[in-house]
Every structure is written in structure tokens, then in C-alpha cells.
Amino acid sequence: MRKGVLLANGQSRDGGVSARLFDKGVYGFAATPRDDDAAIGAVIAAARDNATNVTTRPRRRPITPAASAPGEGVFDHRSRKSAASPAERVAILARLDVAMRQKFSDLVNVDLALNANASEKALVTSEGGRTYSYVPRAVLVVKMAVEANDGLVELHDVIGGFGEIQDQRFDAESLLPWLDALYEELRLKAEGGQCEAGAHDVVLDSELAGILAHEAIGHTCEGDLVLAGSVAGDRLGEQVASEKITLGDYASRGPDGGGTIAIHVDDEGTLCRDVTIIENGILKGFLHSRQTAAELDA
């Protein structure tokens, strides 16, 4: 929505069935957008054929994937409240648009987007994994724009997360402190100058620091990349960061139960658990699939 005008309104659904199997050191995978009983049998057969037809086999003796605790259970996080109708969703944006343009009269543009998605998955493995999960997320995206001396300046942010739209507080009164802070940051950006080139000491926002840690450390410590020659591969047990740094990969909804996603069982059917990657600056462990755990004797 821009200036009270609804520019787009739609929904989509993606689904299907996939299968993966391990045969003589090779994984076979197949998928189809269908989700009936016949499709399940077909993708299993196709995955087996794909593994059999691989022309290049591992040069070393095949290593059987490591055993793991199979995940079981139903993890249904759908809302217990009545679902917001399409009209109610549009009304949320319309009311917020009016409130913002009244309070922040110098805004050139106000762009609003309300997004909701859910991941629904049933998983069965030959080792005994049996799970069902439904994990919804809903977010509100707000973008403001003002006119500055050198042109239009924009700033956006996202609020919301775990749960469905009806579980969030997207009314103007609840969002006012957050909107005030966003507007103030926009004004500072509009009045700011250009950064000087060169090397500088900087203080990173926690969200940016988290993204950098995910990209630079999280991926570097994934087992398949370690096997491929990651710089972290031979640093286990060594100090790789300040002693003030502890970094973990958390299962479920994180240590405080307030994460914006919920992961209870992974795609191999393994019960998820917290993994400490760095503790007090010391590299403690890597992130594994069952295959990399076996190959790295984790």
C-alpha cells in the first residue's frame, strides 16, 4: 500500500513431495509438486534410480551416515485465534497509513506491506523419524521517505515474526514507539553527510552483527564446507575470537523461546539440539549433517 492505495494483494501456495536415500556412498534425490499416495511411491523410486545412475562413485570406501536420535512429535504452531480475513488485512494497512501520514506530515511516501507465510511439513524416515510441523510467520514492512537537500531519502524496517497476523500487534497505538524511532532515524539520515573514506573503528548494530556472524562464521563452520577446505577446519579447540564472544546455533525457538522461527526436527529426521560453535572465543564445534558427522567423527 502506498499513500492509502492498495497496489497489490495476492496469495500463493507451493507444495509437493520429496525423497532422499543413501545407496553405496551416494545420495539420490527426487521431488514432485504432487502430494498424493502415488506421488510418494514415485519419488522414492526416482530417488533410488538417481542414486543408482550416478556415474561417478566415491573414490574412498563409502562412509555410512552417523546414527542420530530420530525426531518424533507434532509441532503445530498455528494460531488458536480466528484468522484475519483479506478485508481485515487491508484494513490494518489502511488504518496504519492514515495514522502515519497524520503524525509524520512531512513524509513524501509511506509504503506498507503485510506478509504472512507458513511452512507445513510431514516427515518420515527409515530410522524412525515421524514428525509434523506447522510454523507460521507474519511481518509488517514499513518504508518512509522524506525530501532532503540532495534528493529523496528512504528508510525501512520490519516488525513481527513468529505467529500469524492475528497474533501480532499491528495497530498504530502499539507500533507508535517503533514508528517514532524509525522516523527519527530517517530524519538523521536525511540530515547526515557522507562518510569519510578510510579505515575506521565502528560500532555494529546487533542485527547487522548477527547477519555477519551467520555469513562469515556460521557457513564457514558447516561440515560440508569444512570437508571442502574451510579456514575453520584445522582451528578446532583454538582461540578464534575475543574471549567475550560465544556463538551458538539454537534449536526449537532459541534459548529464550522467543525466536522468530521454530525448528524441532531437521530434514534428515534428526532431533534438533543447540550447538555451541564458539565459547568464550574458543572454536568448539561445527554444524553437521549425518554424513559430515560421520566423516569428521563428530
C-alpha positions as a LaTeX table, in Angstrom:
\begin{tabular}{lrrr}
\hline
Residue & $x$ (\AA) & $y$ (\AA) & $z$ (\AA) \\
\hline
Met1 & 0.00 & 0.00 & 0.00 \\
Arg2 & 1.29 & 3.46 & $-0.90$ \\
Lys3 & $-0.45$ & 6.65 & 0.25 \\
Gly4 & $-3.57$ & 4.68 & 1.08 \\
Val5 & $-3.76$ & 2.99 & $-2.31$ \\
Leu6 & $-3.61$ & $-0.79$ & $-2.40$ \\
Leu7 & $-1.11$ & $-1.68$ & $-5.12$ \\
Ala8 & $-1.04$ & $-5.47$ & $-4.79$ \\
Asn9 & $-2.92$ & $-8.20$ & $-2.97$ \\
Gly10 & $-2.30$ & $-11.88$ & $-3.59$ \\
Gln11 & $-1.55$ & $-15.31$ & $-2.25$ \\
Ser12 & 0.24 & $-18.42$ & $-3.46$ \\
Arg13 & 0.88 & $-21.99$ & $-2.38$ \\
Asp14 & 3.83 & $-24.24$ & $-3.12$ \\
Gly15 & 3.86 & $-27.89$ & $-2.15$ \\
Gly16 & 4.78 & $-31.40$ & $-3.09$ \\
Val17 & 6.72 & $-34.47$ & $-2.03$ \\
Ser18 & 10.47 & $-35.15$ & $-1.98$ \\
Ala19 & 12.58 & $-38.18$ & $-1.10$ \\
Arg20 & 16.27 & $-38.75$ & $-0.46$ \\
Leu21 & 18.06 & $-42.06$ & 0.06 \\
Phe22 & 21.61 & $-43.27$ & 0.56 \\
Asp23 & 22.96 & $-46.12$ & $-1.56$ \\
Lys24 & 26.60 & $-47.29$ & $-1.70$ \\
Gly25 & 28.03 & $-43.92$ & $-0.74$ \\
Val26 & 25.77 & $-41.85$ & $-2.98$ \\
Tyr27 & 22.62 & $-39.87$ & $-2.21$ \\
Gly28 & 19.71 & $-39.94$ & $-4.61$ \\
Phe29 & 17.05 & $-37.22$ & $-4.54$ \\
Ala30 & 13.78 & $-36.63$ & $-6.36$ \\
Ala31 & 10.76 & $-34.35$ & $-5.96$ \\
Thr32 & 7.36 & $-33.67$ & $-7.49$ \\
Pro33 & 4.73 & $-30.95$ & $-6.98$ \\
Arg34 & 2.08 & $-33.62$ & $-6.44$ \\
Asp35 & 1.32 & $-34.83$ & $-2.91$ \\
Asp36 & $-0.88$ & $-37.93$ & $-3.31$ \\
Asp37 & 0.00 & $-41.51$ & $-2.34$ \\
Ala38 & 1.11 & $-42.39$ & $-5.87$ \\
Ala39 & 3.49 & $-39.41$ & $-5.85$ \\
Ile40 & 5.19 & $-40.68$ & $-2.69$ \\
Gly41 & 5.95 & $-44.04$ & $-4.26$ \\
Ala42 & 7.09 & $-42.39$ & $-7.48$ \\
Val43 & 9.60 & $-40.02$ & $-5.85$ \\
Ile44 & 11.10 & $-42.82$ & $-3.74$ \\
Ala45 & 11.60 & $-44.91$ & $-6.88$ \\
Ala46 & 13.04 & $-41.93$ & $-8.75$ \\
Ala47 & 15.44 & $-41.13$ & $-5.90$ \\
Arg48 & 16.65 & $-44.74$ & $-5.92$ \\
Asp49 & 17.17 & $-44.59$ & $-9.70$ \\
Asn50 & 19.06 & $-41.33$ & $-9.38$ \\
Ala51 & 21.43 & $-42.84$ & $-6.83$ \\
Thr52 & 21.94 & $-45.96$ & $-8.94$ \\
Asn53 & 22.60 & $-43.99$ & $-12.11$ \\
Val54 & 25.32 & $-41.76$ & $-10.67$ \\
Thr55 & 28.32 & $-42.43$ & $-12.90$ \\
Thr56 & 31.00 & $-41.16$ & $-10.52$ \\
Arg57 & 31.29 & $-43.10$ & $-7.28$ \\
Pro58 & 33.30 & $-42.05$ & $-4.21$ \\
Arg59 & 36.95 & $-42.99$ & $-4.56$ \\
Arg60 & 37.22 & $-43.94$ & $-0.91$ \\
Arg61 & 35.19 & $-46.53$ & 0.95 \\
Pro62 & 31.63 & $-45.28$ & 1.46 \\
Ile63 & 31.01 & $-44.00$ & 4.98 \\
Thr64 & 27.61 & $-44.76$ & 6.46 \\
Pro65 & 25.86 & $-41.65$ & 7.83 \\
Ala66 & 26.16 & $-41.27$ & 11.60 \\
Ala67 & 23.35 & $-42.54$ & 13.79 \\
Ser68 & 21.14 & $-39.89$ & 15.33 \\
Ala69 & 18.20 & $-39.60$ & 17.69 \\
Pro70 & 15.10 & $-39.68$ & 15.47 \\
Gly71 & 12.74 & $-36.79$ & 15.91 \\
Glu72 & 9.12 & $-37.54$ & 16.72 \\
Gly73 & 6.10 & $-35.45$ & 17.51 \\
Val74 & 3.61 & $-32.88$ & 16.33 \\
Phe75 & 4.75 & $-29.27$ & 16.36 \\
Asp76 & 1.67 & $-27.33$ & 15.33 \\
His77 & 2.13 & $-23.61$ & 15.93 \\
Arg78 & $-0.94$ & $-22.38$ & 14.05 \\
Ser79 & $-2.92$ & $-19.66$ & 15.79 \\
Arg80 & $-5.83$ & $-20.52$ & 18.04 \\
Lys81 & $-7.43$ & $-17.17$ & 17.15 \\
Ser82 & $-9.78$ & $-16.59$ & 14.24 \\
Ala83 & $-7.88$ & $-15.95$ & 11.03 \\
Ala84 & $-7.73$ & $-12.38$ & 9.72 \\
Ser85 & $-9.80$ & $-12.08$ & 6.55 \\
Pro86 & $-8.41$ & $-10.41$ & 3.40 \\
Ala87 & $-10.54$ & $-7.34$ & 4.16 \\
Glu88 & $-9.22$ & $-7.18$ & 7.72 \\
Arg89 & $-5.65$ & $-7.39$ & 6.45 \\
Val90 & $-6.20$ & $-4.47$ & 4.08 \\
Ala91 & $-7.86$ & $-2.53$ & 6.90 \\
Ile92 & $-4.76$ & $-2.97$ & 9.09 \\
Leu93 & $-2.68$ & $-1.24$ & 6.42 \\
Ala94 & $-5.26$ & 1.46 & 5.72 \\
Arg95 & $-5.57$ & 2.47 & 9.39 \\
Leu96 & $-1.81$ & 2.48 & 9.83 \\
Asp97 & $-1.33$ & 4.55 & 6.67 \\
Val98 & $-3.77$ & 7.22 & 7.90 \\
Ala99 & $-2.17$ & 7.37 & 11.36 \\
Met100 & 1.34 & 7.70 & 9.94 \\
Arg101 & 0.53 & 10.41 & 7.43 \\
Gln102 & $-1.25$ & 12.39 & 10.14 \\
Lys103 & 1.61 & 12.12 & 12.63 \\
Phe104 & 4.52 & 12.49 & 10.20 \\
Ser105 & 3.17 & 15.13 & 7.82 \\
Asp106 & 6.47 & 15.77 & 6.02 \\
Leu107 & 6.74 & 12.24 & 4.65 \\
Val108 & 6.78 & 12.14 & 0.86 \\
Asn109 & 5.91 & 8.45 & 0.70 \\
Val110 & 4.67 & 5.80 & 3.09 \\
Asp111 & 4.91 & 2.24 & 1.77 \\
Leu112 & 3.37 & $-0.59$ & 3.78 \\
Ala113 & 3.43 & $-4.34$ & 3.17 \\
Leu114 & 1.89 & $-7.09$ & 5.26 \\
Asn115 & 3.34 & $-10.55$ & 4.62 \\
Ala116 & 2.29 & $-13.87$ & 6.10 \\
Asn117 & 3.67 & $-17.30$ & 5.32 \\
Ala118 & 3.63 & $-20.75$ & 6.85 \\
Ser119 & 5.72 & $-23.87$ & 6.41 \\
Glu120 & 3.76 & $-27.11$ & 6.81 \\
Lys121 & 5.73 & $-30.34$ & 6.67 \\
Ala122 & 5.25 & $-34.03$ & 7.39 \\
Leu123 & 8.47 & $-36.06$ & 7.60 \\
Val124 & 9.05 & $-39.81$ & 7.74 \\
Thr125 & 12.45 & $-41.56$ & 7.80 \\
Ser126 & 13.52 & $-45.19$ & 7.69 \\
Glu127 & 15.26 & $-44.73$ & 11.06 \\
Gly128 & 12.01 & $-43.94$ & 12.87 \\
Gly129 & 11.57 & $-40.21$ & 12.45 \\
Arg130 & 7.88 & $-39.26$ & 12.41 \\
Thr131 & 7.05 & $-35.57$ & 12.62 \\
Tyr132 & 4.52 & $-32.97$ & 11.57 \\
Ser133 & 5.15 & $-29.24$ & 11.83 \\
Tyr134 & 3.28 & $-26.06$ & 11.02 \\
Val135 & 5.34 & $-22.91$ & 11.50 \\
Pro136 & 3.76 & $-19.53$ & 10.66 \\
Arg137 & 5.37 & $-16.08$ & 10.40 \\
Ala138 & 3.83 & $-12.66$ & 9.83 \\
Val139 & 5.69 & $-9.39$ & 9.34 \\
Leu140 & 4.87 & $-5.77$ & 8.62 \\
Val141 & 7.26 & $-3.82$ & 6.38 \\
Val142 & 7.23 & $-0.04$ & 6.70 \\
Lys143 & 9.17 & 2.27 & 4.39 \\
Met144 & 9.25 & 6.03 & 4.89 \\
Ala145 & 10.65 & 8.69 & 2.56 \\
Val146 & 11.40 & 12.39 & 3.05 \\
Glu147 & 12.87 & 15.06 & 0.81 \\
Ala148 & 16.42 & 16.06 & 1.71 \\
Asn149 & 18.78 & 18.67 & 0.23 \\
Asp150 & 20.27 & 16.14 & $-2.17$ \\
Gly151 & 17.08 & 14.28 & $-3.07$ \\
Leu152 & 14.72 & 11.67 & $-1.71$ \\
Val153 & 15.91 & 9.71 & 1.35 \\
Glu154 & 14.26 & 6.43 & 2.31 \\
Leu155 & 14.41 & 4.09 & 5.29 \\
His156 & 12.56 & 0.88 & 6.02 \\
Asp157 & 12.26 & $-1.67$ & 8.79 \\
Val158 & 10.39 & $-4.88$ & 9.54 \\
Ile159 & 8.44 & $-5.85$ & 12.65 \\
Gly160 & 6.63 & $-9.03$ & 13.61 \\
Gly161 & 7.84 & $-12.60$ & 13.30 \\
Phe162 & 6.64 & $-15.86$ & 14.77 \\
Gly163 & 2.89 & $-16.46$ & 14.59 \\
Glu164 & 0.05 & $-15.43$ & 12.31 \\
Ile165 & $-1.28$ & $-11.96$ & 11.57 \\
Gln166 & $-3.96$ & $-12.20$ & 14.26 \\
Asp167 & $-1.25$ & $-12.97$ & 16.83 \\
Gln168 & 0.68 & $-9.75$ & 16.12 \\
Arg169 & 0.05 & $-6.22$ & 17.35 \\
Phe170 & $-0.02$ & $-4.27$ & 14.12 \\
Asp171 & $-2.27$ & $-1.42$ & 15.31 \\
Ala172 & $-0.93$ & 2.13 & 15.22 \\
Glu173 & $-1.06$ & 2.63 & 19.01 \\
Ser174 & 1.09 & $-0.44$ & 19.69 \\
Leu175 & 3.52 & 0.44 & 16.90 \\
Leu176 & 3.88 & 4.13 & 17.77 \\
Pro177 & 7.18 & 3.90 & 19.74 \\
Trp178 & 8.72 & 1.80 & 16.96 \\
Leu179 & 7.45 & 4.19 & 14.26 \\
Asp180 & 8.74 & 7.22 & 16.19 \\
Ala181 & 12.20 & 5.66 & 16.36 \\
Leu182 & 12.15 & 4.80 & 12.66 \\
Tyr183 & 11.09 & 8.34 & 11.74 \\
Glu184 & 13.80 & 9.86 & 13.92 \\
Glu185 & 16.40 & 7.65 & 12.28 \\
Leu186 & 15.12 & 8.72 & 8.87 \\
Arg187 & 15.45 & 12.41 & 9.81 \\
Leu188 & 19.03 & 11.83 & 11.00 \\
Lys189 & 19.82 & 10.02 & 7.77 \\
Ala190 & 18.37 & 12.90 & 5.73 \\
Glu191 & 20.46 & 15.46 & 7.63 \\
Gly192 & 23.64 & 13.38 & 7.63 \\
Gly193 & 26.68 & 13.77 & 5.44 \\
Gln194 & 28.84 & 11.35 & 3.51 \\
Cys195 & 31.20 & 9.06 & 5.38 \\
Glu196 & 34.91 & 9.74 & 5.01 \\
Ala197 & 36.87 & 7.10 & 3.15 \\
Gly198 & 39.42 & 5.03 & 5.03 \\
Ala199 & 39.73 & 2.60 & 7.92 \\
His200 & 37.61 & 3.39 & 10.97 \\
Asp201 & 36.56 & 1.78 & 14.22 \\
Val202 & 32.82 & 1.17 & 14.05 \\
Val203 & 30.05 & 0.01 & 16.35 \\
Leu204 & 27.78 & $-2.50$ & 14.61 \\
Asp205 & 24.06 & $-2.72$ & 15.19 \\
Ser206 & 23.19 & $-6.09$ & 16.72 \\
Glu207 & 21.11 & $-7.13$ & 13.70 \\
Leu208 & 23.96 & $-6.38$ & 11.29 \\
Ala209 & 26.46 & $-8.12$ & 13.57 \\
Gly210 & 24.17 & $-11.15$ & 13.64 \\
Ile211 & 23.97 & $-11.29$ & 9.84 \\
Leu212 & 27.75 & $-11.03$ & 9.54 \\
Ala213 & 28.23 & $-13.78$ & 12.13 \\
His214 & 25.79 & $-16.01$ & 10.26 \\
Glu215 & 27.53 & $-15.50$ & 6.93 \\
Ala216 & 31.18 & $-15.31$ & 7.97 \\
Ile217 & 31.18 & $-17.84$ & 10.82 \\
Gly218 & 28.05 & $-19.97$ & 10.53 \\
His219 & 28.64 & $-21.02$ & 6.92 \\
Thr220 & 32.38 & $-21.36$ & 7.50 \\
Cys221 & 31.65 & $-23.92$ & 10.23 \\
Glu222 & 29.24 & $-26.09$ & 8.21 \\
Gly223 & 30.56 & $-29.62$ & 7.99 \\
Asp224 & 30.48 & $-29.92$ & 4.20 \\
Leu225 & 32.47 & $-26.70$ & 3.83 \\
Val226 & 34.94 & $-27.87$ & 6.48 \\
Leu227 & 35.49 & $-31.02$ & 4.41 \\
Ala228 & 35.96 & $-28.83$ & 1.34 \\
Gly229 & 38.77 & $-26.87$ & 2.99 \\
Ser230 & 37.13 & $-24.17$ & 5.13 \\
Val231 & 39.54 & $-21.91$ & 7.01 \\
Ala232 & 37.92 & $-23.16$ & 10.24 \\
Gly233 & 38.76 & $-26.79$ & 9.53 \\
Asp234 & 42.01 & $-27.03$ & 11.48 \\
Arg235 & 41.19 & $-24.47$ & 14.18 \\
Leu236 & 39.03 & $-26.64$ & 16.45 \\
Gly237 & 39.95 & $-26.00$ & 20.08 \\
Glu238 & 41.83 & $-22.80$ & 19.23 \\
Gln239 & 41.00 & $-19.23$ & 20.12 \\
Val240 & 39.40 & $-17.63$ & 17.06 \\
Ala241 & 37.67 & $-14.63$ & 18.64 \\
Ser242 & 37.66 & $-12.42$ & 21.70 \\
Glu243 & 37.00 & $-14.24$ & 24.96 \\
Lys244 & 33.84 & $-12.13$ & 25.16 \\
Ile245 & 32.38 & $-13.97$ & 22.16 \\
Thr246 & 30.12 & $-17.01$ & 22.46 \\
Leu247 & 28.20 & $-18.08$ & 19.36 \\
Gly248 & 25.60 & $-20.82$ & 19.12 \\
Asp249 & 23.15 & $-22.36$ & 16.68 \\
Tyr250 & 19.90 & $-22.90$ & 18.54 \\
Ala251 & 17.12 & $-25.43$ & 18.07 \\
Ser252 & 13.37 & $-25.01$ & 18.56 \\
Arg253 & 12.75 & $-21.29$ & 19.19 \\
Gly254 & 16.08 & $-20.45$ & 20.78 \\
Pro255 & 17.25 & $-20.31$ & 24.41 \\
Asp256 & 14.57 & $-17.82$ & 25.45 \\
Gly257 & 11.74 & $-19.39$ & 23.47 \\
Gly258 & 11.24 & $-16.16$ & 21.55 \\
Gly259 & 12.81 & $-16.94$ & 18.19 \\
Thr260 & 11.05 & $-15.89$ & 15.02 \\
Ile261 & 11.16 & $-19.44$ & 13.63 \\
Ala262 & 10.78 & $-22.90$ & 15.13 \\
Ile263 & 12.93 & $-25.86$ & 14.07 \\
His264 & 12.39 & $-29.02$ & 16.10 \\
Val265 & 13.49 & $-31.75$ & 13.67 \\
Asp266 & 15.79 & $-31.30$ & 10.68 \\
Asp267 & 15.25 & $-32.58$ & 7.14 \\
Glu268 & 17.15 & $-35.80$ & 7.91 \\
Gly269 & 14.76 & $-36.61$ & 10.74 \\
Thr270 & 17.28 & $-35.78$ & 13.47 \\
Leu271 & 16.01 & $-34.20$ & 16.66 \\
Cys272 & 17.44 & $-30.70$ & 16.72 \\
Arg273 & 19.65 & $-29.58$ & 19.59 \\
Asp274 & 21.63 & $-26.49$ & 20.48 \\
Val275 & 25.20 & $-26.41$ & 19.16 \\
Thr276 & 27.89 & $-24.18$ & 20.63 \\
Ile277 & 30.17 & $-23.07$ & 17.79 \\
Ile278 & 32.35 & $-20.62$ & 19.72 \\
Glu279 & 32.56 & $-20.48$ & 23.51 \\
Asn280 & 34.47 & $-17.67$ & 25.20 \\
Gly281 & 36.39 & $-17.19$ & 21.96 \\
Ile282 & 37.33 & $-20.87$ & 21.53 \\
Leu283 & 36.11 & $-22.77$ & 18.44 \\
Lys284 & 34.17 & $-25.68$ & 19.94 \\
Gly285 & 32.34 & $-27.42$ & 17.10 \\
Phe286 & 30.87 & $-27.47$ & 13.63 \\
Leu287 & 27.36 & $-27.76$ & 12.17 \\
His288 & 26.76 & $-31.24$ & 10.82 \\
Ser289 & 24.55 & $-33.38$ & 8.68 \\
Arg290 & 24.64 & $-37.08$ & 9.49 \\
Gln291 & 27.12 & $-37.58$ & 6.66 \\
Thr292 & 29.59 & $-34.89$ & 7.73 \\
Ala293 & 29.29 & $-36.03$ & 11.35 \\
Ala294 & 30.41 & $-39.50$ & 10.25 \\
Glu295 & 33.24 & $-38.24$ & 8.05 \\
Leu296 & 34.56 & $-35.87$ & 10.71 \\
Asp297 & 33.96 & $-38.32$ & 13.57 \\
Ala298 & 31.83 & $-35.77$ & 15.41 \\
\hline
\end{tabular}
